[in-house]
Amino acid sequence: MAAFTADEILGDIVTADPSTTRILSRFGIDFCCHGQRTLGQACAADGVDADAVLAELNATEPGRPADWAEFDDTSLIAHIVSTHHRFLWDEFPRLAELVDKVARVHGPKHRELAQVREVFHQLRAGMEPHLRTEETLLFPEISLHAGRPGRPLPDEVRTELAENQREHDNAGHLLAELRELTDGYAVPADACASYTAMLAGLADLESDIHLHVHKENNVLFPRVLAAAGGPA
């Protein structure tokens, strides 16, 4: 595989090798909500050393290309629901118990945990209705129009797509806040097993949501709009 360069589109990098998401997330680079930027543009905007990012990306053993990038719209939707939606439906209740417990027990010594709890519950409160809307309204509408290139997309579906992406942006901001509050999910010296499990769970949550949003914002939605003759 050829070396990555600063001129490559973030979304294309992730689709070509999904294992790159952990490196990009560690540097705080938003590849999901703003994945149409080049790596160089993203690094400049976020004040990140592009050479350092490229050094890590190109020093890592390449992963397998994403098979889901070749799925048709209906198959990609089924994959997103069975993989990412299922993960979130299972993980939010489990993490909520951990976050509440850790904030209660360790909050007196770690004041930031009250904010971690608040931000986590904001994220959950926004994402669960978001998942329901996708499953019951947006995805069925997309599937209805799949395989019919050139058929106009109803205005209400375009409005739903735009609102969906605004909700993605909000989730991205909350995830960035969680990463900052936890110092990149670093485990404190006095952390118990529950504290450690909470931080690992939040890191996995961030990673999954980032890849989830990437598949929608940078693969599925542009394809749907392009097939309907609208802006990709």
C-alpha positions in Angstrom: 0.0 0.0 0.0 1.3 3.4 -0.9 2.2 5.8 1.9 -0.5 8.3 3.0 0.1 11.9 2.2 -1.2 15.2 3.6 -3.2 15.8 0.4 -5.5 12.7 0.9 -9.1 13.1 2.0 -9.6 12.0 5.6 -12.7 10.0 4.7 -10.8 8.2 2.0 -8.0 7.3 4.4 -10.4 5.7 6.9 -12.3 3.8 4.2 -9.1 2.5 2.7 -7.9 1.4 6.1 -10.3 1.6 9.1 -7.4 0.8 11.5 -6.3 4.4 11.0 -9.2 5.7 13.1 -7.4 5.1 16.4 -4.4 7.1 15.3 -6.5 10.0 14.0 -8.7 10.0 17.2 -5.6 10.0 19.4 -4.5 13.2 17.7 -8.0 14.7 18.0 -8.6 14.8 14.2 -12.3 14.8 13.3 -12.5 12.3 10.4 -16.2 11.6 10.7 -18.2 14.8 10.8 -15.6 16.7 8.7 -14.1 13.9 6.7 -14.2 15.7 3.4 -11.1 17.7 4.4 -7.6 16.7 3.4 -5.4 15.4 6.2 -3.2 18.6 5.8 -6.3 20.9 6.1 -7.5 19.1 9.2 -4.1 19.2 10.9 -3.8 22.9 10.1 -7.3 23.7 11.4 -6.7 21.7 14.7 -3.2 22.8 15.3 -1.8 19.3 14.9 1.7 18.4 13.4 0.8 16.8 10.1 4.3 15.2 9.8 3.8 13.5 13.2 0.4 12.1 12.2 1.8 10.9 8.8 4.8 9.3 10.6 2.4 7.2 12.7 0.0 6.4 9.9 2.8 5.2 7.7 4.7 3.3 10.4 1.7 1.2 11.3 1.1 -2.1 9.6 -1.7 -1.5 7.1 -5.1 -3.0 7.9 -7.6 -4.6 5.5 -9.6 -2.2 3.3 -13.2 -1.7 4.4 -15.5 -4.3 2.9 -18.5 -2.2 3.8 -17.4 0.5 1.4 -18.5 -1.9 -1.4 -22.0 -2.6 0.0 -25.0 -1.2 -1.7 -27.1 1.3 0.2 -29.5 -1.2 1.7 -26.7 -3.6 2.8 -24.7 -0.7 4.2 -27.7 0.4 6.3 -28.2 -3.2 7.6 -24.5 -3.3 8.5 -24.7 0.0 10.4 -27.7 -1.0 12.3 -26.5 -4.5 13.2 -23.0 -3.3 14.1 -23.1 0.2 15.4 -26.7 0.7 16.5 -26.6 -2.7 18.3 -23.4 -1.7 20.1 -24.8 1.6 21.3 -28.1 0.1 22.5 -26.1 -2.4 24.5 -23.4 -0.1 25.7 -25.2 3.0 26.8 -27.0 1.3 29.7 -23.9 -0.5 30.8 -21.7 2.6 30.7 -24.4 4.7 32.4 -24.2 2.5 35.5 -20.4 2.7 35.5 -20.2 6.5 35.0 -22.7 7.1 37.8 -20.9 4.8 40.2 -17.5 6.1 39.5 -18.7 9.7 39.8 -20.3 8.9 43.1 -17.3 7.0 44.6 -14.4 9.0 43.1 -16.0 12.4 42.6 -14.7 13.9 45.9 -11.1 13.4 44.7 -11.7 13.8 40.9 -13.9 16.8 40.5 -14.0 16.4 36.7 -16.1 13.2 37.1 -19.3 15.3 37.7 -18.8 16.8 34.3 -17.9 13.4 32.7 -21.3 12.1 34.0 -23.2 15.2 32.8 -21.6 15.1 29.3 -22.0 11.3 29.0 -25.7 11.6 29.8 -26.1 14.4 27.3 -24.5 12.2 24.7 -26.8 9.3 25.5 -29.9 11.6 25.6 -29.1 12.8 22.1 -28.0 9.6 20.5 -30.8 7.2 21.5 -33.5 9.3 19.8 -31.1 9.7 16.9 -30.8 5.9 16.5 -34.6 5.5 16.7 -35.1 8.2 14.0 -32.6 6.5 11.7 -34.1 3.1 12.2 -37.8 4.1 11.8 -37.7 7.0 9.4 -34.5 8.0 7.7 -33.1 4.5 6.8 -36.4 3.2 5.5 -36.8 6.3 3.3 -33.2 5.8 1.9 -33.9 2.1 1.3 -37.1 3.0 -0.6 -35.1 5.2 -3.0 -32.0 2.8 -3.2 -31.3 1.5 -6.6 -33.3 4.2 -8.4 -30.6 6.6 -9.7 -31.9 10.0 -10.7 -35.2 9.7 -8.7 -35.6 13.0 -6.8 -35.2 12.8 -3.1 -38.2 14.3 -1.3 -37.5 17.5 0.5 -38.4 16.0 3.8 -35.7 13.3 3.4 -33.1 16.0 2.5 -34.2 17.9 5.7 -33.8 14.7 7.7 -30.3 14.1 6.3 -29.3 17.7 7.2 -30.7 17.3 10.7 -29.0 13.9 11.1 -25.6 15.4 10.3 -26.2 18.3 12.7 -26.8 15.7 15.4 -23.6 13.9 14.4 -21.8 17.2 14.9 -23.2 17.6 18.4 -22.2 14.1 19.3 -18.7 14.8 18.0 -18.4 17.9 20.2 -19.6 15.9 23.3 -17.1 13.1 22.6 -14.3 15.6 22.3 -15.3 17.1 25.6 -15.2 13.6 27.2 -11.7 13.0 25.8 -10.5 16.4 27.2 -12.1 15.9 30.6 -10.5 12.4 31.0 -7.1 13.5 29.6 -7.5 11.2 26.7 -9.0 8.4 28.9 -5.8 8.2 31.0 -6.1 6.0 34.0 -5.3 7.7 37.3 -3.0 6.1 39.8 -5.9 5.6 42.3 -8.3 4.2 39.8 -10.2 1.1 40.9 -11.4 -1.7 38.5 -14.7 0.2 37.8 -12.9 3.5 37.1 -10.6 1.7 34.7 -13.5 -0.1 33.0 -15.4 3.2 32.6 -12.5 4.9 30.9 -11.9 1.9 28.5 -15.7 1.9 27.8 -15.7 5.6 27.0 -12.7 5.1 24.7 -14.4 2.3 22.8 -17.6 4.3 22.6 -15.7 7.2 21.0 -14.0 4.9 18.5 -17.3 3.2 17.5 -19.3 6.4 17.2 -16.6 8.0 15.1 -16.5 5.1 12.6 -20.3 4.9 12.7 -20.6 8.6 11.7 -17.9 8.2 9.1 -19.9 5.4 7.3 -22.9 7.7 7.2 -21.5 11.1 6.6 -18.7 10.2 4.2 -20.0 7.1 2.5 -23.8 6.5 2.7 -25.2 10.0 2.6 -23.0 11.4 -0.2 -23.9 8.4 -2.3 -27.6 8.8 -1.6 -27.5 12.5 -2.6 -25.4 11.8 -5.7 -27.7 9.1 -6.9 -30.6 11.5 -6.5 -28.9 14.1 -8.5 -28.2 16.4 -5.6 -24.9 17.6 -4.1 -22.7 14.8 -2.8 
